[in-house]
Amino acid sequence: MDGTRDPLSRDERAELHWLRAENALLRVQLDILTHIATGYAHDVDAILRLRTRG
């Protein structure tokens, strides 16, 4: 290959746009789920600590 690139076709540009939007959505969903899981872990830890005291 000589290092030159063909420009993207209309379909390829549309797919790239869709993939970038989907990637952004997935990152937001991952962030939300991470926060939920972290909160859940803290709650479980607090419950287990209370149980071991009594």
mmCIF file of the N, C-alpha and C atoms, coordinates in Angstrom:
data_MODEL
# 
_entry.id   MODEL 
# 
loop_
_atom_site.group_PDB 
_atom_site.id 
_atom_site.type_symbol 
_atom_site.label_atom_id 
_atom_site.label_alt_id 
_atom_site.label_comp_id 
_atom_site.label_asym_id 
_atom_site.label_entity_id 
_atom_site.label_seq_id 
_atom_site.pdbx_PDB_ins_code 
_atom_site.Cartn_x 
_atom_site.Cartn_y 
_atom_site.Cartn_z 
_atom_site.occupancy 
_atom_site.B_iso_or_equiv 
_atom_site.pdbx_formal_charge 
_atom_site.auth_seq_id 
_atom_site.auth_comp_id 
_atom_site.auth_asym_id 
_atom_site.auth_atom_id 
_atom_site.pdbx_PDB_model_num 
ATOM 1   N N  . MET A 1 1  ? 0.850   -1.176 0.000  1.00 0.00 ? 1  MET A N  1 
ATOM 2   C CA . MET A 1 1  ? 0.000   0.000  0.000  1.00 0.00 ? 1  MET A CA 1 
ATOM 3   C C  . MET A 1 1  ? 0.895   1.238  0.000  1.00 0.00 ? 1  MET A C  1 
ATOM 4   N N  . ASP A 1 2  ? 0.503   2.270  -0.712 1.00 0.00 ? 2  ASP A N  1 
ATOM 5   C CA . ASP A 1 2  ? 1.369   3.439  -0.882 1.00 0.00 ? 2  ASP A CA 1 
ATOM 6   C C  . ASP A 1 2  ? 1.132   4.543  0.151  1.00 0.00 ? 2  ASP A C  1 
ATOM 7   N N  . GLY A 1 3  ? 0.299   4.298  1.141  1.00 0.00 ? 3  GLY A N  1 
ATOM 8   C CA . GLY A 1 3  ? 0.080   5.292  2.189  1.00 0.00 ? 3  GLY A CA 1 
ATOM 9   C C  . GLY A 1 3  ? -1.084  6.224  1.928  1.00 0.00 ? 3  GLY A C  1 
ATOM 10  N N  . THR A 1 4  ? -1.667  6.197  0.726  1.00 0.00 ? 4  THR A N  1 
ATOM 11  C CA . THR A 1 4  ? -2.839  7.033  0.458  1.00 0.00 ? 4  THR A CA 1 
ATOM 12  C C  . THR A 1 4  ? -4.084  6.270  0.870  1.00 0.00 ? 4  THR A C  1 
ATOM 13  N N  . ARG A 1 5  ? -5.105  7.024  1.218  1.00 0.00 ? 5  ARG A N  1 
ATOM 14  C CA . ARG A 1 5  ? -6.347  6.398  1.661  1.00 0.00 ? 5  ARG A CA 1 
ATOM 15  C C  . ARG A 1 5  ? -7.491  6.890  0.797  1.00 0.00 ? 5  ARG A C  1 
ATOM 16  N N  . ASP A 1 6  ? -8.379  5.993  0.490  1.00 0.00 ? 6  ASP A N  1 
ATOM 17  C CA . ASP A 1 6  ? -9.581  6.386  -0.220 1.00 0.00 ? 6  ASP A CA 1 
ATOM 18  C C  . ASP A 1 6  ? -10.517 7.063  0.762  1.00 0.00 ? 6  ASP A C  1 
ATOM 19  N N  . PRO A 1 7  ? -11.255 8.086  0.313  1.00 0.00 ? 7  PRO A N  1 
ATOM 20  C CA . PRO A 1 7  ? -12.226 8.706  1.208  1.00 0.00 ? 7  PRO A CA 1 
ATOM 21  C C  . PRO A 1 7  ? -13.347 7.714  1.524  1.00 0.00 ? 7  PRO A C  1 
ATOM 22  N N  . LEU A 1 8  ? -13.978 7.917  2.648  1.00 0.00 ? 8  LEU A N  1 
ATOM 23  C CA . LEU A 1 8  ? -15.061 7.017  3.049  1.00 0.00 ? 8  LEU A CA 1 
ATOM 24  C C  . LEU A 1 8  ? -16.275 7.227  2.157  1.00 0.00 ? 8  LEU A C  1 
ATOM 25  N N  . SER A 1 9  ? -16.953 6.128  1.888  1.00 0.00 ? 9  SER A N  1 
ATOM 26  C CA . SER A 1 9  ? -18.203 6.223  1.136  1.00 0.00 ? 9  SER A CA 1 
ATOM 27  C C  . SER A 1 9  ? -19.286 6.789  2.052  1.00 0.00 ? 9  SER A C  1 
ATOM 28  N N  . ARG A 1 10 ? -20.409 7.136  1.472  1.00 0.00 ? 10 ARG A N  1 
ATOM 29  C CA . ARG A 1 10 ? -21.534 7.668  2.259  1.00 0.00 ? 10 ARG A CA 1 
ATOM 30  C C  . ARG A 1 10 ? -21.990 6.650  3.296  1.00 0.00 ? 10 ARG A C  1 
ATOM 31  N N  . ASP A 1 11 ? -22.076 5.378  2.902  1.00 0.00 ? 11 ASP A N  1 
ATOM 32  C CA . ASP A 1 11 ? -22.486 4.334  3.840  1.00 0.00 ? 11 ASP A CA 1 
ATOM 33  C C  . ASP A 1 11 ? -21.470 4.155  4.960  1.00 0.00 ? 11 ASP A C  1 
ATOM 34  N N  . GLU A 1 12 ? -20.192 4.228  4.618  1.00 0.00 ? 12 GLU A N  1 
ATOM 35  C CA . GLU A 1 12 ? -19.157 4.100  5.642  1.00 0.00 ? 12 GLU A CA 1 
ATOM 36  C C  . GLU A 1 12 ? -19.195 5.277  6.613  1.00 0.00 ? 12 GLU A C  1 
ATOM 37  N N  . ARG A 1 13 ? -19.424 6.471  6.101  1.00 0.00 ? 13 ARG A N  1 
ATOM 38  C CA . ARG A 1 13 ? -19.545 7.639  6.983  1.00 0.00 ? 13 ARG A CA 1 
ATOM 39  C C  . ARG A 1 13 ? -20.747 7.501  7.909  1.00 0.00 ? 13 ARG A C  1 
ATOM 40  N N  . ALA A 1 14 ? -21.863 7.021  7.373  1.00 0.00 ? 14 ALA A N  1 
ATOM 41  C CA . ALA A 1 14 ? -23.068 6.828  8.185  1.00 0.00 ? 14 ALA A CA 1 
ATOM 42  C C  . ALA A 1 14 ? -22.813 5.790  9.270  1.00 0.00 ? 14 ALA A C  1 
ATOM 43  N N  . GLU A 1 15 ? -22.132 4.702  8.902  1.00 0.00 ? 15 GLU A N  1 
ATOM 44  C CA . GLU A 1 15 ? -21.824 3.670  9.892  1.00 0.00 ? 15 GLU A CA 1 
ATOM 45  C C  . GLU A 1 15 ? -20.872 4.196  10.960 1.00 0.00 ? 15 GLU A C  1 
ATOM 46  N N  . LEU A 1 16 ? -19.860 4.948  10.548 1.00 0.00 ? 16 LEU A N  1 
ATOM 47  C CA . LEU A 1 16 ? -18.922 5.526  11.496 1.00 0.00 ? 16 LEU A CA 1 
ATOM 48  C C  . LEU A 1 16 ? -19.639 6.457  12.473 1.00 0.00 ? 16 LEU A C  1 
ATOM 49  N N  . HIS A 1 17 ? -20.538 7.274  11.956 1.00 0.00 ? 17 HIS A N  1 
ATOM 50  C CA . HIS A 1 17 ? -21.313 8.187  12.805 1.00 0.00 ? 17 HIS A CA 1 
ATOM 51  C C  . HIS A 1 17 ? -22.156 7.388  13.805 1.00 0.00 ? 17 HIS A C  1 
ATOM 52  N N  . TRP A 1 18 ? -22.819 6.326  13.306 1.00 0.00 ? 18 TRP A N  1 
ATOM 53  C CA . TRP A 1 18 ? -23.655 5.498  14.167 1.00 0.00 ? 18 TRP A CA 1 
ATOM 54  C C  . TRP A 1 18 ? -22.808 4.807  15.238 1.00 0.00 ? 18 TRP A C  1 
ATOM 55  N N  . LEU A 1 19 ? -21.650 4.275  14.853 1.00 0.00 ? 19 LEU A N  1 
ATOM 56  C CA . LEU A 1 19 ? -20.783 3.593  15.810 1.00 0.00 ? 19 LEU A CA 1 
ATOM 57  C C  . LEU A 1 19 ? -20.259 4.545  16.881 1.00 0.00 ? 19 LEU A C  1 
ATOM 58  N N  . ARG A 1 20 ? -19.921 5.763  16.484 1.00 0.00 ? 20 ARG A N  1 
ATOM 59  C CA . ARG A 1 20 ? -19.456 6.741  17.473 1.00 0.00 ? 20 ARG A CA 1 
ATOM 60  C C  . ARG A 1 20 ? -20.564 7.109  18.446 1.00 0.00 ? 20 ARG A C  1 
ATOM 61  N N  . ALA A 1 21 ? -21.786 7.269  17.940 1.00 0.00 ? 21 ALA A N  1 
ATOM 62  C CA . ALA A 1 21 ? -22.922 7.580  18.821 1.00 0.00 ? 21 ALA A CA 1 
ATOM 63  C C  . ALA A 1 21 ? -23.193 6.413  19.768 1.00 0.00 ? 21 ALA A C  1 
ATOM 64  N N  . GLU A 1 22 ? -23.148 5.192  19.243 1.00 0.00 ? 22 GLU A N  1 
ATOM 65  C CA . GLU A 1 22 ? -23.368 4.019  20.078 1.00 0.00 ? 22 GLU A CA 1 
ATOM 66  C C  . GLU A 1 22 ? -22.275 3.899  21.137 1.00 0.00 ? 22 GLU A C  1 
ATOM 67  N N  . ASN A 1 23 ? -21.039 4.171  20.769 1.00 0.00 ? 23 ASN A N  1 
ATOM 68  C CA . ASN A 1 23 ? -19.918 4.114  21.704 1.00 0.00 ? 23 ASN A CA 1 
ATOM 69  C C  . ASN A 1 23 ? -20.118 5.120  22.839 1.00 0.00 ? 23 ASN A C  1 
ATOM 70  N N  . ALA A 1 24 ? -20.566 6.319  22.492 1.00 0.00 ? 24 ALA A N  1 
ATOM 71  C CA . ALA A 1 24 ? -20.819 7.338  23.517 1.00 0.00 ? 24 ALA A CA 1 
ATOM 72  C C  . ALA A 1 24 ? -21.915 6.869  24.469 1.00 0.00 ? 24 ALA A C  1 
ATOM 73  N N  . LEU A 1 25 ? -22.982 6.287  23.918 1.00 0.00 ? 25 LEU A N  1 
ATOM 74  C CA . LEU A 1 25 ? -24.069 5.775  24.757 1.00 0.00 ? 25 LEU A CA 1 
ATOM 75  C C  . LEU A 1 25 ? -23.576 4.661  25.666 1.00 0.00 ? 25 LEU A C  1 
ATOM 76  N N  . LEU A 1 26 ? -22.797 3.756  25.126 1.00 0.00 ? 26 LEU A N  1 
ATOM 77  C CA . LEU A 1 26 ? -22.272 2.652  25.934 1.00 0.00 ? 26 LEU A CA 1 
ATOM 78  C C  . LEU A 1 26 ? -21.364 3.145  27.063 1.00 0.00 ? 26 LEU A C  1 
ATOM 79  N N  . ARG A 1 27 ? -20.596 4.197  26.789 1.00 0.00 ? 27 ARG A N  1 
ATOM 80  C CA . ARG A 1 27 ? -19.747 4.764  27.841 1.00 0.00 ? 27 ARG A CA 1 
ATOM 81  C C  . ARG A 1 27 ? -20.592 5.353  28.973 1.00 0.00 ? 27 ARG A C  1 
ATOM 82  N N  . VAL A 1 28 ? -21.688 6.017  28.614 1.00 0.00 ? 28 VAL A N  1 
ATOM 83  C CA . VAL A 1 28 ? -22.586 6.574  29.629 1.00 0.00 ? 28 VAL A CA 1 
ATOM 84  C C  . VAL A 1 28 ? -23.226 5.445  30.430 1.00 0.00 ? 28 VAL A C  1 
ATOM 85  N N  . GLN A 1 29 ? -23.690 4.404  29.737 1.00 0.00 ? 29 GLN A N  1 
ATOM 86  C CA . GLN A 1 29 ? -24.294 3.277  30.436 1.00 0.00 ? 29 GLN A CA 1 
ATOM 87  C C  . GLN A 1 29 ? -23.294 2.596  31.374 1.00 0.00 ? 29 GLN A C  1 
ATOM 88  N N  . LEU A 1 30 ? -22.060 2.434  30.934 1.00 0.00 ? 30 LEU A N  1 
ATOM 89  C CA . LEU A 1 30 ? -21.025 1.845  31.783 1.00 0.00 ? 30 LEU A CA 1 
ATOM 90  C C  . LEU A 1 30 ? -20.793 2.702  33.017 1.00 0.00 ? 30 LEU A C  1 
ATOM 91  N N  . ASP A 1 31 ? -20.749 4.013  32.837 1.00 0.00 ? 31 ASP A N  1 
ATOM 92  C CA . ASP A 1 31 ? -20.539 4.921  33.964 1.00 0.00 ? 31 ASP A CA 1 
ATOM 93  C C  . ASP A 1 31 ? -21.682 4.799  34.972 1.00 0.00 ? 31 ASP A C  1 
ATOM 94  N N  . ILE A 1 32 ? -22.913 4.751  34.488 1.00 0.00 ? 32 ILE A N  1 
ATOM 95  C CA . ILE A 1 32 ? -24.078 4.618  35.375 1.00 0.00 ? 32 ILE A CA 1 
ATOM 96  C C  . ILE A 1 32 ? -24.024 3.291  36.124 1.00 0.00 ? 32 ILE A C  1 
ATOM 97  N N  . LEU A 1 33 ? -23.761 2.208  35.406 1.00 0.00 ? 33 LEU A N  1 
ATOM 98  C CA . LEU A 1 33 ? -23.717 0.897  36.046 1.00 0.00 ? 33 LEU A CA 1 
ATOM 99  C C  . LEU A 1 33 ? -22.569 0.779  37.042 1.00 0.00 ? 33 LEU A C  1 
ATOM 100 N N  . THR A 1 34 ? -21.456 1.418  36.753 1.00 0.00 ? 34 THR A N  1 
ATOM 101 C CA . THR A 1 34 ? -20.326 1.413  37.682 1.00 0.00 ? 34 THR A CA 1 
ATOM 102 C C  . THR A 1 34 ? -20.701 2.128  38.976 1.00 0.00 ? 34 THR A C  1 
ATOM 103 N N  . HIS A 1 35 ? -21.382 3.271  38.848 1.00 0.00 ? 35 HIS A N  1 
ATOM 104 C CA . HIS A 1 35 ? -21.809 3.997  40.043 1.00 0.00 ? 35 HIS A CA 1 
ATOM 105 C C  . HIS A 1 35 ? -22.821 3.186  40.847 1.00 0.00 ? 35 HIS A C  1 
ATOM 106 N N  . ILE A 1 36 ? -23.739 2.521  40.168 1.00 0.00 ? 36 ILE A N  1 
ATOM 107 C CA . ILE A 1 36 ? -24.726 1.697  40.866 1.00 0.00 ? 36 ILE A CA 1 
ATOM 108 C C  . ILE A 1 36 ? -24.042 0.544  41.585 1.00 0.00 ? 36 ILE A C  1 
ATOM 109 N N  . ALA A 1 37 ? -23.134 -0.145 40.908 1.00 0.00 ? 37 ALA A N  1 
ATOM 110 C CA . ALA A 1 37 ? -22.437 -1.287 41.509 1.00 0.00 ? 37 ALA A CA 1 
ATOM 111 C C  . ALA A 1 37 ? -21.589 -0.848 42.698 1.00 0.00 ? 37 ALA A C  1 
ATOM 112 N N  . THR A 1 38 ? -20.954 0.306  42.582 1.00 0.00 ? 38 THR A N  1 
ATOM 113 C CA . THR A 1 38 ? -20.141 0.820  43.681 1.00 0.00 ? 38 THR A CA 1 
ATOM 114 C C  . THR A 1 38 ? -21.008 1.130  44.893 1.00 0.00 ? 38 THR A C  1 
ATOM 115 N N  . GLY A 1 39 ? -22.145 1.764  44.645 1.00 0.00 ? 39 GLY A N  1 
ATOM 116 C CA . GLY A 1 39 ? -23.074 2.066  45.741 1.00 0.00 ? 39 GLY A CA 1 
ATOM 117 C C  . GLY A 1 39 ? -23.591 0.796  46.391 1.00 0.00 ? 39 GLY A C  1 
ATOM 118 N N  . TYR A 1 40 ? -23.927 -0.189 45.577 1.00 0.00 ? 40 TYR A N  1 
ATOM 119 C CA . TYR A 1 40 ? -24.406 -1.463 46.099 1.00 0.00 ? 40 TYR A CA 1 
ATOM 120 C C  . TYR A 1 40 ? -23.327 -2.127 46.950 1.00 0.00 ? 40 TYR A C  1 
ATOM 121 N N  . ALA A 1 41 ? -22.099 -2.116 46.491 1.00 0.00 ? 41 ALA A N  1 
ATOM 122 C CA . ALA A 1 41 ? -21.000 -2.730 47.244 1.00 0.00 ? 41 ALA A CA 1 
ATOM 123 C C  . ALA A 1 41 ? -20.806 -2.037 48.591 1.00 0.00 ? 41 ALA A C  1 
ATOM 124 N N  . HIS A 1 42 ? -20.907 -0.714 48.594 1.00 0.00 ? 42 HIS A N  1 
ATOM 125 C CA . HIS A 1 42 ? -20.774 0.024  49.858 1.00 0.00 ? 42 HIS A CA 1 
ATOM 126 C C  . HIS A 1 42 ? -21.918 -0.326 50.816 1.00 0.00 ? 42 HIS A C  1 
ATOM 127 N N  . ASP A 1 43 ? -23.133 -0.449 50.273 1.00 0.00 ? 43 ASP A N  1 
ATOM 128 C CA . ASP A 1 43 ? -24.280 -0.808 51.112 1.00 0.00 ? 43 ASP A CA 1 
ATOM 129 C C  . ASP A 1 43 ? -24.120 -2.204 51.708 1.00 0.00 ? 43 ASP A C  1 
ATOM 130 N N  . VAL A 1 44 ? -23.696 -3.156 50.897 1.00 0.00 ? 44 VAL A N  1 
ATOM 131 C CA . VAL A 1 44 ? -23.497 -4.525 51.383 1.00 0.00 ? 44 VAL A CA 1 
ATOM 132 C C  . VAL A 1 44 ? -22.403 -4.545 52.440 1.00 0.00 ? 44 VAL A C  1 
ATOM 133 N N  . ASP A 1 45 ? -21.343 -3.814 52.212 1.00 0.00 ? 45 ASP A N  1 
ATOM 134 C CA . ASP A 1 45 ? -20.259 -3.745 53.192 1.00 0.00 ? 45 ASP A CA 1 
ATOM 135 C C  . ASP A 1 45 ? -20.767 -3.176 54.516 1.00 0.00 ? 45 ASP A C  1 
ATOM 136 N N  . ALA A 1 46 ? -21.573 -2.125 54.453 1.00 0.00 ? 46 ALA A N  1 
ATOM 137 C CA . ALA A 1 46 ? -22.111 -1.522 55.674 1.00 0.00 ? 46 ALA A CA 1 
ATOM 138 C C  . ALA A 1 46 ? -23.021 -2.504 56.408 1.00 0.00 ? 46 ALA A C  1 
ATOM 139 N N  . ILE A 1 47 ? -23.842 -3.244 55.677 1.00 0.00 ? 47 ILE A N  1 
ATOM 140 C CA . ILE A 1 47 ? -24.733 -4.226 56.307 1.00 0.00 ? 47 ILE A CA 1 
ATOM 141 C C  . ILE A 1 47 ? -23.913 -5.329 56.966 1.00 0.00 ? 47 ILE A C  1 
ATOM 142 N N  . LEU A 1 48 ? -22.895 -5.808 56.287 1.00 0.00 ? 48 LEU A N  1 
ATOM 143 C CA . LEU A 1 48 ? -22.065 -6.872 56.869 1.00 0.00 ? 48 LEU A CA 1 
ATOM 144 C C  . LEU A 1 48 ? -21.320 -6.385 58.103 1.00 0.00 ? 48 LEU A C  1 
ATOM 145 N N  . ARG A 1 49 ? -20.882 -5.145 58.103 1.00 0.00 ? 49 ARG A N  1 
ATOM 146 C CA . ARG A 1 49 ? -20.196 -4.608 59.292 1.00 0.00 ? 49 ARG A CA 1 
ATOM 147 C C  . ARG A 1 49 ? -21.149 -4.505 60.475 1.00 0.00 ? 49 ARG A C  1 
ATOM 148 N N  . LEU A 1 50 ? -22.407 -4.107 60.212 1.00 0.00 ? 50 LEU A N  1 
ATOM 149 C CA . LEU A 1 50 ? -23.389 -4.019 61.280 1.00 0.00 ? 50 LEU A CA 1 
ATOM 150 C C  . LEU A 1 50 ? -23.696 -5.401 61.857 1.00 0.00 ? 50 LEU A C  1 
ATOM 151 N N  . ARG A 1 51 ? -23.766 -6.389 61.013 1.00 0.00 ? 51 ARG A N  1 
ATOM 152 C CA . ARG A 1 51 ? -24.066 -7.751 61.467 1.00 0.00 ? 51 ARG A CA 1 
ATOM 153 C C  . ARG A 1 51 ? -22.942 -8.333 62.310 1.00 0.00 ? 51 ARG A C  1 
ATOM 154 N N  . THR A 1 52 ? -21.697 -7.977 61.988 1.00 0.00 ? 52 THR A N  1 
ATOM 155 C CA . THR A 1 52 ? -20.578 -8.552 62.736 1.00 0.00 ? 52 THR A CA 1 
ATOM 156 C C  . THR A 1 52 ? -20.412 -7.889 64.104 1.00 0.00 ? 52 THR A C  1 
ATOM 157 N N  . ARG A 1 53 ? -20.968 -6.703 64.278 1.00 0.00 ? 53 ARG A N  1 
ATOM 158 C CA . ARG A 1 53 ? -20.872 -6.026 65.579 1.00 0.00 ? 53 ARG A CA 1 
ATOM 159 C C  . ARG A 1 53 ? -21.776 -6.681 66.617 1.00 0.00 ? 53 ARG A C  1 
ATOM 160 N N  . GLY A 1 54 ? -22.942 -7.111 66.163 1.00 0.00 ? 54 GLY A N  1 
ATOM 161 C CA . GLY A 1 54 ? -23.949 -7.605 67.092 1.00 0.00 ? 54 GLY A CA 1 
ATOM 162 C C  . GLY A 1 54 ? -23.814 -9.008 67.397 1.00 0.00 ? 54 GLY A C  1 
# 
